Amino acid sequence: MPNSAPLWTKNFILVSAINFQLVLTFYLLVVVIVGYAVTELGASTAQAGLVSGLFIVGTLVGRLLVGQFLERFGRKITLLVGLLGFLLFSCLYFIRFDIGMLLFVRFMHGFMMGIASSVLGTIIAQILPASRRGEGIGYYSMSSTLGTAIGPFLAIWMMLNIGYHAIFVVSSVIALSCLVVALFIQVANIMPAKVSKLNEAQAIDKQQNFISRFIEPKALPISMIMLLASICYSGVLSFINFYAKEINLVEAASFFFLMYAIAILISRPITGPLMDRKGANVIMYPAFMIMGGALFILSIAHSAWMLLLCAALLGFGYGNIQSICQTIAVKSCSIERMGFATSTFFIFLDAGLGFGPYFLGKLLDHLGYSQLYLYSAYAAFACIVAYYFVYGRHQRTQVISA
């Protein structure tokens, strides 16, 4: 039976553990770095925003270039170099730099995370049994979900009770742990020089256009859908605390992302295997509907239960859209192009989450938060049509050929 293929292997557990720690470190720092830049370094609000955002820009650049590193050095070496750099730049926060140097550190820290996390996604896609890839990526994505839920809570508690220095210590220890754990991963380096087929693929690839040397064209359509969905979600990620103050639900908002994470943890064991058996459409269409409904409820929320219901629905909706889109991206190409497909997916995901708040913030000059979430709900529903044209109507053909 295909479904008897092992999923929870040693490599799977180790890679998931590293991914959890990377995401945890990101959220530990991103929540407090703006306050640190303003209170400790005297940065302006605009400079502090740039300090926060440059990490994501660095991550995008790292994901963009990781395919080239994978081709030249292979997966294990690229992962270790990325994690070593991640540790180095984690330790540099202890030095009291001026704003200019801190911007450089943030960019390079994000760059190293972009490389390391993209390699992890590639390794996961390649070690999972093909018959259980949707299920496996769903479980793997839960490691990010846990980091997303625990990181902000831990960061805020430490900032209020211990201080910034302690946060930098913890983030450095976690970065060291990532590097140590990576040493125990046993994964063969798939290098173009080792297999004649890959030599041919490399020769063909050199003749392709500039874009295909950095991203996987076959993963572009579903990555565009992920971009649109993540822009819709970025307004929640960035502005939920401000909105909660406006509607006097600050206490309930403190549990928002915890409820979001719980919903994902509940649904992933169901949606992953279901995709492997029935295809992506059976998950994606309801997920977009649920996400749109969640944003609509958020736009009219006036009580704690409505706010927390929205969080849970976003977990069932957006949380599963993310994992299913990632699965579609890595299934769209051959094994030697999985590194490019993985980095392509995360480039568009990070672009939506990183730059979405800027554009939505511009809209807030003319709209209230409630209106913003209402229009975000409309955009989420519109994603259904976009998904149908780029993937949904072709699913049967792609499932058969997979």
FITIDREN-697541 format. One record per residue (C-alpha): x, y, z; residue in one letter. Coordinates in pm, 1 decimal. Example, Ala and Ser with C-alpha at 12.3 -4.5 7.8 and 13.67 -1.06 7.14 Angstrom:
2
NODE        x        y        z residuo
NODE   1230.0   -450.0    780.0       a
NODE   1367.0   -106.0    714.0       s
# end
This chain:
402
NODE        x        y        z residuo
NODE      0.0      0.0      0.0       m
NODE    143.2    344.5    -91.7       p
NODE     24.5    501.1    233.3       n
NODE    241.6    258.6    432.7       s
NODE    548.8    457.7    324.2       a
NODE    715.6    604.8    635.9       p
NODE    654.6    971.3    708.3       l
NODE    793.7   1044.6   1054.8       w
NODE   1153.6    955.6    974.6       t
NODE   1456.0   1086.0   1162.9       k
NODE   1530.6   1337.2    887.3       n
NODE   1169.8   1459.5    880.3       f
NODE   1168.2   1522.5   1255.9       i
NODE   1508.7   1695.9   1255.5       l
NODE   1424.3   1921.9    960.7       v
NODE   1089.8   2015.3   1118.6       s
NODE   1266.2   2094.4   1448.1       a
NODE   1509.7   2330.2   1273.2       i
NODE   1228.6   2502.3   1085.9       n
NODE   1036.8   2555.0   1410.7       f
NODE   1342.1   2715.1   1572.4       q
NODE   1407.9   2942.6   1274.2       l
NODE   1050.3   3070.8   1274.6       v
NODE   1056.1   3106.6   1653.0       l
NODE   1372.3   3319.2   1631.9       t
NODE   1222.9   3534.4   1356.9       f
NODE    914.1   3613.2   1565.9       y
NODE   1117.2   3661.8   1883.3       l
NODE   1309.4   3940.6   1712.3       l
NODE   1051.9   4093.4   1478.1       v
NODE    811.8   4165.8   1764.1       v
NODE   1069.0   4359.8   1968.2       v
NODE   1321.0   4499.2   1719.2       i
NODE   1115.7   4811.6   1644.1       v
NODE   1094.2   4898.7   2013.9       g
NODE   1465.2   4824.1   2056.8       y
NODE   1560.8   5051.9   1766.9       a
NODE   1348.9   5339.2   1900.3       v
NODE   1417.2   5315.6   2275.1       t
NODE   1777.8   5193.1   2275.9       e
NODE   1920.1   5344.4   1956.0       l
NODE   1704.5   5654.9   1919.4       g
NODE   1573.5   5558.5   1576.4       a
NODE   1282.1   5738.9   1418.2       s
NODE    960.7   5548.8   1351.7       t
NODE   1044.6   5529.0    981.4       a
NODE   1394.7   5397.4   1054.2       q
NODE   1255.3   5140.6   1299.0       a
NODE   1009.0   5021.6   1036.6       g
NODE   1297.2   4978.2    794.8       l
NODE   1491.8   4782.0   1057.7       v
NODE   1199.2   4541.1   1080.1       s
NODE   1127.7   4521.4    707.1       g
NODE   1485.2   4471.1    586.4       l
NODE   1488.3   4125.2    744.3       f
NODE   1210.0   4020.8    507.6       i
NODE   1388.6   4182.4    213.2       v
NODE   1700.6   3983.7    302.2       g
NODE   1491.6   3667.3    325.3       t
NODE   1351.1   3732.4    -21.5       l
NODE   1699.5   3777.8   -168.5       v
NODE   1818.7   3459.2      1.1       g
NODE   1527.4   3260.5   -138.8       r
NODE   1588.2   3408.8   -482.3       l
NODE   1951.9   3296.5   -489.1       l
NODE   1924.9   2965.0   -304.9       v
NODE   1859.0   2765.0   -621.5       g
NODE   2199.8   2870.3   -754.4       q
NODE   2370.0   2762.1   -431.4       f
NODE   2189.5   2427.9   -436.3       l
NODE   2308.1   2362.5   -789.9       e
NODE   2667.6   2436.5   -705.7       r
NODE   2709.2   2305.1   -350.7       f
NODE   2419.1   2067.9   -283.7       g
NODE   2164.8   2064.5     -3.6       r
NODE   2364.1   1972.5    307.2       k
NODE   2648.2   2217.6    253.3       i
NODE   2412.4   2501.9    160.3       t
NODE   2202.4   2433.7    470.7       l
NODE   2504.1   2431.6    704.9       l
NODE   2644.8   2753.0    556.9       v
NODE   2305.3   2922.3    586.4       g
NODE   2264.9   2816.0    949.1       l
NODE   2621.9   2914.2   1035.9       l
NODE   2554.8   3260.3    894.4       g
NODE   2222.9   3272.2   1081.2       f
NODE   2410.4   3201.7   1407.1       l
NODE   2677.2   3462.1   1331.8       l
NODE   2430.7   3742.9   1267.3       f
NODE   2218.4   3638.3   1568.1       s
NODE   2520.9   3702.5   1787.0       c
NODE   2588.0   4045.5   1634.5       l
NODE   2278.3   4191.3   1803.5       y
NODE   2481.2   4202.4   2126.2       f
NODE   2694.8   4481.1   1976.9       i
NODE   2539.7   4824.2   2016.1       r
NODE   2554.4   4934.8   1652.4       f
NODE   2428.5   5255.1   1501.1       d
NODE   2115.2   5231.9   1286.8       i
NODE   2307.8   5191.5    960.7       g
NODE   2496.4   4885.9   1085.4       m
NODE   2184.1   4738.9   1244.9       l
NODE   2010.9   4764.1    906.1       l
NODE   2296.4   4565.0    751.4       f
NODE   2276.5   4300.9   1026.0       v
NODE   1899.5   4267.4    980.5       r
NODE   1932.9   4229.5    603.5       f
NODE   2206.1   3963.6    628.7       m
NODE   2024.4   3783.5    910.0       h
NODE   1717.8   3759.2    687.1       g
NODE   1934.8   3654.6    391.0       f
NODE   2075.1   3360.7    587.4       m
NODE   1730.2   3258.9    708.2       m
NODE   1601.4   3272.3    351.0       g
NODE   1873.5   3033.3    237.6       i
NODE   1836.6   2793.2    530.5       a
NODE   1456.2   2776.5    531.3       s
NODE   1440.3   2726.7    153.9       s
NODE   1685.6   2436.7    174.4       v
NODE   1477.7   2284.3    454.3       l
NODE   1166.6   2306.1    237.3       g
NODE   1352.9   2143.1    -49.8       t
NODE   1480.3   1859.1    168.5       i
NODE   1130.3   1795.6    305.0       i
NODE    980.3   1785.3    -44.1       a
NODE   1241.8   1535.3   -158.7       q
NODE   1242.6   1298.6    139.3       i
NODE    863.7   1265.4    165.2       l
NODE    697.7    968.2     -7.5       p
NODE    520.8   1095.3   -320.4       a
NODE    195.5    931.5   -209.5       s
NODE    200.6   1122.4    121.9       r
NODE    358.5   1451.7     16.5       r
NODE     49.5   1660.2     87.8       g
NODE     15.0   1506.1    434.5       e
NODE    385.7   1544.4    506.0       g
NODE    409.6   1909.0    402.0       i
NODE     99.8   1976.3    609.7       g
NODE    270.1   1834.9    919.4       y
NODE    593.8   2014.2    834.1       y
NODE    409.8   2346.3    805.0       s
NODE    280.6   2293.5   1157.5       m
NODE    634.9   2355.2   1281.5       s
NODE    608.3   2708.0   1139.6       s
NODE    265.2   2746.3   1296.0       t
NODE    398.9   2661.9   1641.3       l
NODE    679.3   2915.7   1599.0       g
NODE    426.0   3176.1   1488.4       t
NODE    215.5   3115.1   1800.0       a
NODE    491.5   3081.4   2062.0       i
NODE    732.9   3347.2   1932.2       g
NODE    519.7   3660.8   1987.3       p
NODE    405.1   3546.8   2333.8       f
NODE    758.3   3468.0   2444.8       l
NODE    900.3   3790.3   2298.7       a
NODE    645.9   4017.8   2466.1       i
NODE    681.4   3839.9   2801.9       w
NODE   1062.3   3861.0   2791.5       m
NODE   1056.6   4225.0   2682.0       m
NODE    833.2   4320.1   2975.9       l
NODE   1003.0   4103.2   3239.8       n
NODE   1366.3   4049.5   3140.2       i
NODE   1476.7   4285.6   2863.1       g
NODE   1619.7   4298.6   2513.2       y
NODE   1956.0   4147.5   2605.6       h
NODE   1790.3   3827.5   2725.6       a
NODE   1597.2   3800.9   2398.6       i
NODE   1922.8   3826.9   2202.6       f
NODE   2074.5   3554.7   2423.3       v
NODE   1780.8   3320.4   2363.5       v
NODE   1777.3   3384.1   1988.3       s
NODE   2151.7   3309.8   1967.6       s
NODE   2113.5   2986.7   2165.7       v
NODE   1829.4   2878.3   1936.0       i
NODE   2042.5   2959.3   1629.7       a
NODE   2324.1   2744.6   1770.1       l
NODE   2075.9   2463.2   1832.1       s
NODE   1967.1   2480.8   1465.9       c
NODE   2325.1   2434.7   1348.0       l
NODE   2391.7   2143.1   1584.5       v
NODE   2070.4   1962.6   1488.7       v
NODE   2150.2   2007.8   1116.2       a
NODE   2473.3   1810.1   1160.4       l
NODE   2265.9   1498.2   1230.1       f
NODE   2056.1   1522.8    914.5       i
NODE   2150.8   1246.9    672.0       q
NODE   2063.3   1361.5    324.0       v
NODE   2246.3   1297.4     -0.2       a
NODE   2355.4   1602.2   -193.7       n
NODE   2173.8   1591.9   -527.8       i
NODE   2431.7   1762.8   -745.5       m
NODE   2402.8   1813.7  -1120.9       p
NODE   2746.0   1662.8  -1179.8       a
NODE   2649.0   1331.5  -1020.8       k
NODE   2374.5   1225.9  -1256.9       v
NODE   2381.9   1247.0  -1635.2       s
NODE   2015.0   1343.0  -1640.3       k
NODE   2090.1   1635.8  -1418.8       l
NODE   2384.4   1730.8  -1641.8       n
NODE   2144.1   1752.8  -1932.5       e
NODE   1897.6   1953.4  -1725.3       a
NODE   2173.3   2193.3  -1625.0       q
NODE   2286.0   2240.7  -1985.8       a
NODE   1929.5   2311.9  -2095.4       i
NODE   1876.1   2543.9  -1801.4       d
NODE   2178.6   2752.9  -1899.5       k
NODE   2011.6   2826.7  -2227.3       q
NODE   1687.8   2937.7  -2064.4       q
NODE   1597.6   3297.7  -1990.4       n
NODE   1726.5   3492.3  -1692.7       f
NODE   1417.7   3439.8  -1474.9       i
NODE   1431.1   3059.7  -1492.7       s
NODE   1785.8   3068.1  -1354.2       r
NODE   1646.6   3194.7  -1023.2       f
NODE   1289.9   3065.7   -997.1       i
NODE   1081.5   2773.1  -1121.8       e
NODE    836.4   2891.6  -1392.1       p
NODE    604.3   2593.9  -1331.9       k
NODE    559.2   2704.1   -969.8       a
NODE    477.3   3063.5  -1062.6       l
NODE     97.3   3030.0  -1112.2       p
NODE     23.6   2877.8   -770.8       i
NODE    280.8   3111.2   -609.5       s
NODE     85.4   3407.9   -746.9       m
NODE   -225.0   3273.2   -573.0       i
NODE    -22.3   3248.7   -252.7       m
NODE     88.1   3610.8   -300.1       l
NODE   -273.2   3731.9   -322.0       l
NODE   -384.1   3525.9    -19.5       a
NODE    -88.2   3637.7    191.2       s
NODE   -154.8   4005.6    114.1       i
NODE   -508.9   3956.3    245.6       c
NODE   -372.3   3789.4    559.6       y
NODE    -92.7   4044.6    609.9       s
NODE   -348.1   4305.7    713.7       g
NODE   -449.2   4080.1   1002.3       v
NODE    -90.1   4003.1   1097.8       l
NODE     12.4   4368.5   1105.9       s
NODE   -294.0   4560.1   1222.2       f
NODE   -498.0   4327.7   1445.5       i
NODE   -363.5   4487.4   1764.2       n
NODE   -454.3   4838.6   1647.0       f
NODE   -798.1   4719.9   1541.0       y
NODE   -848.4   4545.0   1875.6       a
NODE   -776.0   4871.0   2058.4       k
NODE  -1026.3   5049.8   1837.5       e
NODE  -1304.4   4800.4   1921.3       i
NODE  -1194.4   4751.9   2285.5       n
NODE  -1097.5   4385.0   2252.0       l
NODE   -730.5   4404.2   2343.6       v
NODE   -745.6   4115.9   2592.8       e
NODE   -912.9   3883.4   2341.1       a
NODE   -661.9   3986.1   2074.4       a
NODE   -377.4   3855.9   2290.4       s
NODE   -513.6   3505.5   2226.0       f
NODE   -579.4   3563.4   1854.7       f
NODE   -275.4   3389.9   1707.7       f
NODE   -288.6   3114.2   1966.3       l
NODE   -640.1   3030.3   1847.6       m
NODE   -516.7   3055.6   1487.0       y
NODE   -241.3   2804.3   1559.0       a
NODE   -476.3   2562.5   1737.9       i
NODE   -708.4   2557.9   1435.9       a
NODE   -418.8   2471.8   1205.1       i
NODE   -294.8   2198.1   1438.9       l
NODE   -643.3   2045.8   1439.8       i
NODE   -698.0   2062.0   1063.8       s
NODE   -359.3   1965.4    917.3       r
NODE   -382.1   1592.0   1002.7       p
NODE   -706.0   1589.0    802.5       i
NODE   -635.8   1816.8    507.8       t
NODE   -293.8   1672.5    413.0       g
NODE   -408.7   1311.1    361.1       p
NODE   -730.8   1436.8    200.3       l
NODE   -531.5   1623.5    -63.3       m
NODE   -321.4   1316.2   -136.4       d
NODE   -637.7   1112.5   -195.5       r
NODE   -871.3   1364.1   -360.4       k
NODE   -647.5   1641.7   -496.2       g
NODE   -606.9   2006.3   -399.2       a
NODE   -945.5   2138.9   -510.2       n
NODE  -1137.2   1964.9   -233.3       v
NODE   -933.1   2169.5     18.1       i
NODE   -867.0   2494.8   -166.6       m
NODE  -1218.0   2602.4   -265.8       y
NODE  -1362.1   2564.0     87.2       p
NODE  -1046.4   2718.9    235.6       a
NODE  -1085.9   3038.4     31.1       f
NODE  -1452.6   3055.2    128.0       m
NODE  -1364.7   3011.6    496.2       i
NODE  -1088.7   3272.3    475.9       m
NODE  -1323.3   3523.5    312.2       g
NODE  -1588.4   3453.1    574.8       g
NODE  -1332.2   3498.4    853.1       a
NODE  -1227.3   3839.9    722.2       l
NODE  -1591.4   3942.7    688.2       f
NODE  -1658.4   3843.6   1050.7       i
NODE  -1348.6   4038.6   1153.7       l
NODE  -1482.7   4349.4    977.3       s
NODE  -1798.0   4343.5   1191.6       i
NODE  -1650.5   4200.4   1513.4       a
NODE  -1778.8   4361.4   1831.8       h
NODE  -1720.2   4088.5   2091.1       s
NODE  -1442.4   3855.5   2202.8       a
NODE  -1606.4   3539.8   2069.9       w
NODE  -1631.8   3692.7   1719.9       m
NODE  -1265.1   3788.5   1723.4       l
NODE  -1155.4   3441.6   1832.4       l
NODE  -1394.2   3275.5   1585.9       l
NODE  -1226.6   3477.7   1311.2       c
NODE   -884.0   3354.8   1430.9       a
NODE   -995.6   2991.2   1419.3       a
NODE  -1151.2   3029.4   1074.4       l
NODE   -834.7   3192.7    942.9       l
NODE   -642.4   2889.8   1067.6       g
NODE   -877.0   2655.6    882.7       f
NODE   -873.0   2879.8    574.5       g
NODE   -545.5   3064.3    519.1       y
NODE   -342.9   2814.9    723.3       g
NODE   -437.4   2531.4    488.2       n
NODE   -414.2   2743.0    173.0       i
NODE    -48.0   2796.6    257.8       q
NODE     41.9   2429.2    299.5       s
NODE   -160.1   2311.4     -2.5       i
NODE     -9.2   2578.7   -229.0       c
NODE    338.1   2470.9   -117.8       q
NODE    255.7   2109.5   -200.7       t
NODE    126.6   2207.8   -545.8       i
NODE    442.5   2411.7   -610.2       a
NODE    683.3   2126.4   -534.2       v
NODE    470.8   1874.7   -725.5       k
NODE    478.4   2093.7  -1035.2       s
NODE    837.4   2018.3  -1129.1       c
NODE   1103.6   1747.2  -1146.4       s
NODE   1310.9   1654.6   -842.4       i
NODE   1617.2   1850.1   -956.1       e
NODE   1406.3   2169.6   -977.4       r
NODE   1240.3   2131.5   -636.2       m
NODE   1486.5   2376.2   -481.3       g
NODE   1379.3   2642.9   -728.8       f
NODE   1010.4   2557.8   -680.5       a
NODE   1037.9   2581.9   -302.5       t
NODE   1222.9   2914.3   -314.1       s
NODE    974.1   3048.3   -571.6       t
NODE    682.3   2965.2   -342.0       f
NODE    838.4   3130.6    -39.1       f
NODE    949.2   3436.2   -236.3       i
NODE    587.1   3512.5   -320.1       f
NODE    465.0   3419.5     29.0       l
NODE    720.8   3648.0    193.8       d
NODE    653.6   3925.1    -57.3       a
NODE    284.3   3921.3     33.8       g
NODE    347.2   3918.6    408.3       l
NODE    636.9   4164.9    388.2       g
NODE    509.9   4426.5    145.1       f
NODE    134.3   4374.7    190.6       g
NODE    121.3   4583.7    510.5       p
NODE    283.3   4876.0    330.3       y
NODE     18.0   4885.7     57.8       f
NODE   -265.5   4814.0    299.6       l
NODE   -129.0   5083.3    527.5       g
NODE   -162.6   5327.8    239.0       k
NODE   -528.9   5226.3    210.3       l
NODE   -573.4   5297.7    580.3       l
NODE   -510.3   5663.5    502.4       d
NODE   -852.2   5655.1    336.3       h
NODE  -1031.1   5360.7    505.0       l
NODE  -1098.1   5241.4    857.1       g
NODE   -980.7   4901.2    979.9       y
NODE  -1329.9   4757.2    947.5       s
NODE  -1352.7   4862.0    583.0       q
NODE  -1002.4   4729.8    515.2       l
NODE  -1097.4   4383.7    640.9       y
NODE  -1422.8   4392.0    446.5       l
NODE  -1236.9   4462.2    121.3       y
NODE   -981.5   4195.3    216.2       s
NODE  -1272.5   3950.8    243.1       a
NODE  -1381.4   4041.9   -109.3       y
NODE  -1024.2   3986.8   -230.5       a
NODE  -1014.3   3644.5    -63.7       a
NODE  -1334.3   3544.3   -243.5       f
NODE  -1182.7   3673.1   -569.9       a
NODE   -889.5   3434.2   -515.5       c
NODE  -1133.3   3148.6   -585.7       i
NODE  -1171.4   3265.5   -945.5       v
NODE   -797.1   3319.8   -986.9       a
NODE   -721.0   2975.3   -843.4       y
NODE   -971.1   2812.1  -1079.5       y
NODE   -798.5   2953.8  -1386.3       f
NODE   -436.2   2889.5  -1282.0       v
NODE   -478.6   2543.9  -1129.3       y
NODE   -825.6   2427.7  -1029.4       g
NODE   -958.1   2352.1  -1376.8       r
NODE   -640.0   2156.7  -1461.1       h
NODE   -629.9   1945.8  -1143.4       q
NODE   -744.5   1616.8  -1296.7       r
NODE   -470.2   1627.9  -1559.4       t
NODE   -204.7   1719.8  -1303.6       q
NODE   -311.3   1454.2  -1054.7       v
NODE   -293.9   1186.1  -1324.1       i
NODE     50.2   1300.9  -1439.8       s
NODE    189.8   1337.8  -1086.2       a
# end
